[in-house]
Structures are given as structure tokens and as C-alpha cells.
Amino acid sequence: MNAVEIIKNKRNGAELSENEINYFVSHYVKGKIPDYQKSALLMAIYFRGLSDNETLFFVNAFINSGEKVDLSNINKPKIDKHSTGGVGDKTSIILAPLIACFDIVVPMISGRGLGHTGGTLDKLESIPGFNVHLTIPEFVEILEKLNVSMIGQTSSLTPADKKIYALRDVTGTVENIGLITASITSKKIAEGSEGIVYDVKVGNGSTLPNYKLSKELASKLLKTSKDFGLNAIAVLTDMRSPLGYAIGNWYEILECIEIMNPQKKNSPLSSDLYEVTLFLAGAMLKLGKKCNDIDDGIKLAEEKLLSGECFNKFIELVKIQGGNIELIHHPEKYPKASIMQNISAERSGFVENLDALTFGLATVELGCGRKTIDDNIDYSAAIILNKKSGDEVNKEEILCTVLGETEEKVNTAVNILQKGISITNIKPKLKSRIIEVIN
């Protein structure tokens, strides 16, 4: 076969065969097809899309590029959750240890940030020493001990997706339903999950801002999961504004600690982050057959969260994967950003909107995300929200604080953010972050 002819076929709107997709994926992983040709194919796919058959072929090609995790010796439900990506989306940090407290195995293999959306691995690696690069035997061993482990793709687990995932981030080809579906489901199938809750974001802070496209993605994720014998639930959640109060890797970990640790009295227990986390937990518990419906699961999850058991499990997880436990107990010792600048309200009123896309782009400028594959992450950089959509604000009251390494980065972020903040005279009606559940 010829890589150029395959690119041309897709460019011209043809449906690629299983052999063509297997050839391109396998040869790319082996280094026989260069990045520029893979980028060309990704762009052709972006514009032409993938059929259901092509998507399945890509899923199989990704899985067959490496090995699968065998969890058959663990006689417990194996349930995972995956988010399609958002701004300030940190629910996995709480969900993984929380669900593990119910004697459900959570084999969570996560990704890094894509574009303006954050990644779970980047957040975990902001904890000094936390090792996301475990071997599959190490991954399985921790699952047997704790019911939970959180890692990235190993060199032997869907290596094709891992390599292509990074290339999509820097070639403007993230927002494609077929590629997103193949990337997500291949990892979940390979990691040994039996059931998956998909948190599909809707709004301009997500990878697919359009409701219709997001619902189409949810349906395709469910169909593909079913084709491979997995049980799944998709939850559409609102991502028009940042989730929670922190955007930036370490500060998102810190916000999760404040929610998990019952000794923290200032936890925003009524926040949108709390709502979404508990709802997804309820869905995971339903798939794990620990409750009859999501509402019952929410009650069970909240009891476990408030008891401190989830926080203790998180401490165990951080410790066993090499993370610095002292900083979890004493986060005030974490290295601080060099520069801090506040953004204040220009007039009194109500916060109408904090545009998620704008905030996401600003955090990339701060160094919370990547512009190129080789970019380093600044874990101390962040945007801390003092106000959320719907909150009343007085003139010159602080809306958010920007933390960064240099004045140039902070000033750039501030200039971007000012375009994404709107204040109105009338208090806006706030809606639940939960838009729809698709079984």
C-alpha cells in the first residue's frame, strides 16, 4: 500500500478499508510513515469525517498496536469514567478514589490536555513524584491492592493512539467525532473496563461546543462501547463556563483536596464541581450494580465523600504511586508562582458569564497547557475564580486572580480574560450542569 494514495482517498471522500487503516496506523507507529503524512491524513479525516466502520477499524488498530490489560483475576466490577475534556474539569481526581471505596475497581488510564482543555495526567503530575508511567503489571498490582490506579498510556498500551493523540493536539484536528471516539474507547477497552460513564461536555469550553455534535459523540461512544461488549452511560454536562473555582494543574488538585478532606470547612460543597462529580459517581455506582438508579448512587457517594474515606483512599493512591504526601496534607508548602495579578469588576452587577473557551486559552498562555508537543507545563500557573456565573459583584471587587511565571505571560492572559467576562444588571437564571443522560 501507499501512504499518499490513502491520504488522497480520504481527501476525496472515500471510505477507508480496514487494511488501509491498519497499514497506516501500524506503519506510523513503527516510524515508517512520518508525522507530516499522518498530519495530512488527520486533516483529511477532520474535514471528511469517519464512518461507523472506519471508527471501529481505528479502534481495533489502536488496540492491536499494543497489549490489553487482563483483569480477569479480579472478581469485582471494573468501572471507569471518561470526560471529553473541559476547562477546570477535575472530577476524575475525586471520582477514582471515591468509587474505589465501594469495592469497585477503577482502572483509569487518562490523557493529557488537548488544546485549551485540561488533562488528568498533567494534574496528577503536578503532585511531585506522582508516577503515571507504570508498567501494566504494576498497574494491575495496585488495582488489586487499592481498587484504583491512575496512569497514562504505557508504551505497550494503545501506543498508536498515544502517538496520534499528541499530534492531534498541535495540528488542529482534535474536534472530530470519529477520532475522539476511537481514541477514548480504544483506551477503555484495552485497560480492562467492563463499564464506562462518559462525561460528554457541551459548550464552547469543550472539544465539541455544539449540542448536536456533543450528543452525536455521546451516541457514537455508546454504540462503539456496545459493539465491544461494554456497558455504558453518557452524561451531557454544561461547559460554557469553567468547572469549579480553579483552572491550572496544581490548583485543581488543591480544590479537589478541599472537597475530599472533611477537615476543610471552606469546601465549596454546593459548587458545580460537587454537583457534577456526585452525579457521575451515581452513574458509575449504577453500572457497578451498587444501586438501582443514579439518584440513589448520588446519596451513597456523598455519604462516602463526607466521611473522609475518599480522602484516605486518595492519600493511599498518591503514596503508592510515589507522590509527595506531605504536600497533600500541607499544600501551603507548594512552590508559588512568581507573578500574581487580579482582575477586578469594572462595574457593579451580576456575573453573566465567564467564557470557558477564553479562560482555557488564557491558561495555555500561562503554561498550564501546551502549544507544541515538547512544551513544558508550569504546574504553579493558574486562574483562581473569586466569582462564578450568577454571583453578585461590586465595582472593583476581585473577579479572579491570575498566577504565572513571568509578567509577560500573566499580562497576555489578563488581556485575553478581559474579553471573556461579562457583567449584567439582571441576575441570570442558573441551570444545573447536568443537561441530559443517555443510556
Summary of the structure (lengths in Angstrom):
residues: 439
radius of gyration: 21.1
end to end distance: 40.4
largest distance: 65.6
contacts: 1615
relative contact order: 0.14
helix: 46%
strand: 16%
